Amino acid sequence: MLTTQQHERLRQFFGAYFHEDFLLDSPSPDAVVDLYLHDHDAMEIQNLAGDILHLLQETAGADLDRRLYREYGCNYLPEADRLTRAEWLLRLATKLKTASNQS
């Protein structure tokens, strides 16, 4: 089960970076992640990657959709890029882990 601290990190990330107007900040979801990488240190990035993987382990299907939108404020629809939410989150966690190892 996700801790309060993990919930807060997920809420801050998705709500701040994938808010309803996120495409006004960056031209693509990948560019939005790059903004996060620029703004945070390796430990914060690594923690978020782990939180996302933990979320994936404990949540699936419609529950994942609901949690991302309602609990965390994520307004990105990966289906527009032909990805499921689980696929996108796995790619996101991988990108974050890779970036944290290069810092």
Sequence and secondary structure as in RCSB ss.txt:
>XXXX:A:sequence
MLTTQQHERLRQFFGAYFHEDFLLDSPSPDAVVDLYLHDHDAMEIQNLAGDILHLLQETAGADLDRRLYREYGCN
YLPEADRLTRAEWLLRLATKLKTASNQS
>XXXX:A:secstr
   HHHHHHHHHHHHHHSSTTHHHH SSHHHHHHHHHHHS HHHHHHHHHHHHHHHHH  HHHHHHIIIIIT   
  GGGGT  HHHHHHHHHHHHHHHHHH 
